[in-house]
Amino acid sequence: MDEMAFFGAIYALGLLLMILQLGALVWVIYDVFTKQKKMPDIEKVLWVVLAFLFTVLGALVYYLVIKREGKYEEKPLEPLETQEEPIVY
């Protein structure tokens, strides 16, 4: 019975790692194509390929190099409260 518990734990760990890899891959692809509007297309393709090849490590590098710096993201607009007159539609 000890062997069954050991292989069950290995299976559960492998399943957890696969879910983590899939989540990292989906996050990088989603972020590259929806949030990085100013990023050149060739760089988008490069990041997606790196995410496929290196999954979690690629996502970590993507976060450290691109996402944390906000390198290609558009800046948010000013809040509407700063306007002096209300907008009437």
Backbone as a ProteinNet text record, in pm:
[ID]
protein_1_A
[PRIMARY]
MDEMAFFGAIYALGLLLMILQLGALVWVIYDVFTKQKKMPDIEKVLWVVLAFLFTVLGALVYYLVIKREGKYEEKPLEPLETQEEPIVY
[TERTIARY]
81	0	84.9	206.5	294.1	331.9	348.5	382	267.7	144	28.4	22.6	49.7	47.9	159.2	275.9	388.5	356.7	306.4	273.8	154.6	63.8	-47.2	1.5	98.3	154.4	232.1	307.5	381.2	283.6	175.6	73.7	10.5	-24.2	-85.8	10.1	137.3	236.7	252.9	256.6	266.9	146.2	28.2	-94.3	-93.4	-49.3	-40	58.2	170.7	268.7	214.5	139.5	80.6	-21	-100.2	-198.6	-127.1	-19.4	60	120.5	172.1	229.7	124.2	8.3	-99.3	-145.7	-157.2	-196.1	-94.2	34.1	139.3	136.3	116.2	111.2	-6.9	-123.3	-243.5	-229.5	-171.4	-155.3	-64.9	48.8	140.6	73.9	9	-55.5	-165.8	-248.8	-356.6	-301	-199.8	-145.7	-77.7	-5.2	65.4	-33	-140.7	-231.2	-338.9	-365.2	-470.1	-417.9	-310.2	-264.7	-145.7	-64.7	57.7	30.6	-43.9	-87.5	28.2	129	238.7	353.5	343.7	450.9	450.7	567.9	574.3	529.2	471.1	416.8	521.9	641.5	746.4	785.3	781.3	812.1	699.1	574.7	462.5	478.9	513.6	534.4	648.9	756.5	870.8	830.7	752.9	711.9	619.8	531.9	443.2	524.1	621	705.5	785.9	840	913.2	821.2	696.6	601.9	571.1	560.1	537.5	658	777.6	897	933.2	917.1	967.3	859.1	734.8	615.5	638.8	661.5	669	790.4	904.3	1024.2	1005.4	944.7	916.9	821	719.4	624.7	692.6	782.7	856.4	945.3	1016	1101.7	1016.3	902.6	811.9	766.1	729.5	685.7	797.8	917.6	1028.1	1073.3	1072	1124	1018.2	896.9	795.5	687.2	623.9	504	533.3	635.2	666.1	702.3	769.1	809.2	692.9	588.7	479.3	528.1	621.9	696.2	607.7	512.6	431.6	285.2	248.3	108.4	70.4	-54.9	-105.2	-135.9	-108.9	-135.1	-285.4	-339	-482.6	-520.5	-643.1	-692.6	-716.4	-720.6	-746.4	-889.5	-911.5	-1048.6	-1140.3	-1267.6	-1363.5	-1388.5	-1355.4	-1379.5	-1294.5	-1186.4	-1100	-1158.2	-1258.7	-1319.7	-1406.8	-1412.3	-1485.8	-1635.8	-1678.2	-1819.7	-1856	-1973.8	-2013.6	-2043.6	-2025.2	-2055.6	-2202.2	-2274.8	-2417.7	-2433.6	-2500.1	-2521.8	-2660.9
-120.3	0	126.1	116.6	232.6	276.1	179.7	213.2	288.9	250.6	319.5	464.3	487.9	624	707.3	646.4	717.2	758.1	662.5	693.2	788	780.8	876.4	1017.8	1031.8	1163.7	1217.2	1130.1	1171.7	1215.1	1140.2	1174.1	1310	1331.6	1458.4	1575.4	1555	1659.9	1690.8	1587.5	1607.4	1679.6	1643.8	1710	1857.1	1886.8	2024.8	2105.7	2046.2	2115.4	2139.5	2044.1	2063.8	2177.4	2185.4	2294.2	2428.5	2432.9	2555.1	2597.6	2501.9	2533.3	2585.1	2520.9	2565.2	2706.2	2733	2866.9	2973.1	2941.2	3035.7	3062.3	2957.5	2972.1	3058.1	3029.2	3105.2	3250.7	3274.8	3412	3493.5	3436	3509.6	3539	3439.9	3462.2	3567	3557	3654.4	3794.7	3807.8	3938.9	4001.4	3920.7	3973.3	4027.9	3954.4	3995.8	4094.6	4109	4202.3	4327.8	4318.7	4433.4	4506.1	4437.9	4498.8	4555.4	4664.2	4722.6	4781.2	4833.1	4900.3	4805.9	4679.3	4583.4	4546.7	4545.5	4504.1	4358.6	4329.2	4195.2	4086.2	4111.8	4009.6	3977.1	4077.2	4052.5	3975.2	4000.5	3922.7	3775.2	3749	3610.2	3547.6	3622.7	3572	3533.9	3617	3587	3465.9	3451.7	3335.4	3207.5	3210.6	3093.3	3060.2	3161.4	3137.2	3081	3126.4	3073.9	2926.5	2888.7	2748.8	2662.3	2713.2	2632.3	2621.8	2730.7	2732.9	2753.8	2755.6	2772.6	2857.8	2798.6	2874.5	2966.9	2919.2	3003.6	3117.9	3089.8	3194.4	3298.8	3255.2	3349.4	3436.4	3376.9	3453.5	3559	3521.2	3616.2	3724.7	3686.4	3783.9	3885.3	3836.9	3928	4023.6	3971.1	4054.7	4155.4	4116.6	4203.3	4299.6	4252.2	4332.4	4383.2	4294.6	4329.5	4421.5	4392.1	4473.6	4616.2	4632.3	4765.5	4841.2	4769.1	4834.2	4891.1	4820.7	4871.4	4908.3	4823.1	4846.5	4873.2	4882.6	4903.6	5049.3	5068.7	5204.4	5258.4	5383.9	5446	5466.6	5446.9	5467.3	5614.3	5638	5774.3	5836.4	5969	6038.8	6010.9	6006.2	5983.8	6099.7	6069.3	6171.7	6275.3	6247	6340.6	6467	6463.9	6580.9	6687.2	6652.3	6750.9	6845	6971.5	7070.5	7061.3	7029.5	7019.3	6873.7	6833.9	6695.6	6671.2	6549.6	6511.9	6472.3	6536.6	6506.9	6445.3	6330.6	6262.5	6284.4
0	0	0	52.2	53.6	-87	-176.2	-314.1	-380.1	-350.7	-407.2	-360.6	-233.8	-180.8	-243.2	-260.8	-321	-464.7	-545.1	-684.4	-694.4	-600	-597.9	-571	-480.6	-450.8	-570.5	-638.4	-758.6	-867.3	-883.9	-983.1	-951.2	-825.1	-784.6	-805.9	-774.3	-795.6	-944.4	-1025.9	-1171	-1226.4	-1178.4	-1222.6	-1182.4	-1061.4	-1014.5	-1100.1	-1133.8	-1218.2	-1358.5	-1412.9	-1545.8	-1545.4	-1438.6	-1427.4	-1414.3	-1337.5	-1322.6	-1456.9	-1532.3	-1662.9	-1759.6	-1760.8	-1848.7	-1811.1	-1682.1	-1637.9	-1677	-1663.2	-1701	-1850.9	-1929.7	-2074.8	-2117.6	-2062.4	-2097.6	-2054.4	-1936.3	-1888.5	-1981.2	-2022.1	-2108.7	-2243.1	-2302.8	-2432.5	-2420.3	-2317.4	-2297.7	-2277.7	-2193.7	-2162.9	-2284.2	-2359.8	-2476.8	-2579.5	-2604.6	-2711.1	-2667.7	-2538.1	-2497.4	-2430	-2353.8	-2275.6	-2337	-2414.1	-2467.4	-2607.2	-2611.4	-2738.9	-2819.6	-2753.9	-2824.1	-2859	-2821.6	-2848.1	-2996.2	-3060.3	-3201	-3218.3	-3334.9	-3359	-3349.5	-3398.1	-3394.7	-3250.6	-3163.5	-3022.9	-2954.9	-2997	-2944.6	-2979.4	-3103.3	-3146.4	-3068.6	-3048.1	-2972.6	-2830.1	-2763	-2625.6	-2619.7	-2719.4	-2721.6	-2743.3	-2832.1	-2855.5	-2729.9	-2665.1	-2540.2	-2431.7	-2427.9	-2329.8	-2358.1	-2485.7	-2519.3	-2483.5	-2506.1	-2482.3	-2334.6	-2259.4	-2122	-2015.7	-2052	-1967.3	-1842.4	-1727.4	-1601.8	-1600.6	-1643.5	-1648.2	-1747.6	-1862	-1960.2	-1906.4	-1831	-1771.4	-1666.7	-1590.4	-1489.6	-1554.7	-1659	-1730.6	-1796.3	-1854.8	-1915.4	-1811.1	-1692.6	-1587.4	-1547	-1528.9	-1482.7	-1588.1	-1714.9	-1820.6	-1874.4	-1895.2	-1963.8	-1867.6	-1798.6	-1722	-1603.9	-1528.8	-1410.3	-1448.9	-1560.5	-1606.7	-1671.2	-1716.5	-1789.2	-1920	-1981.5	-2095.6	-2214.3	-2250.3	-2369.7	-2339.4	-2213.7	-2179.1	-2197.4	-2237	-2249.3	-2110.6	-2090.6	-1960.7	-1944.1	-1824.6	-1803.2	-1818	-1859.5	-1875.1	-1738.4	-1736.8	-1611.3	-1566	-1437.8	-1389	-1428.1	-1441.3	-1482.4	-1373	-1248	-1139.5	-1151.9	-1228.8	-1239.2	-1332	-1408.7	-1496.6	-1413.6	-1457.4	-1381.3	-1404.6	-1527	-1556.5	-1580.6	-1535	-1558.1	-1705.8	-1749.3	-1886.8	-1894	-1985.1	-2003.5	-2141	-2143.3	-2271.4	-2320.3
[MASK]
+++++++++++++++++++++++++++++++++++++++++++++++++++++++++++++++++++++++++++++++++++++++++

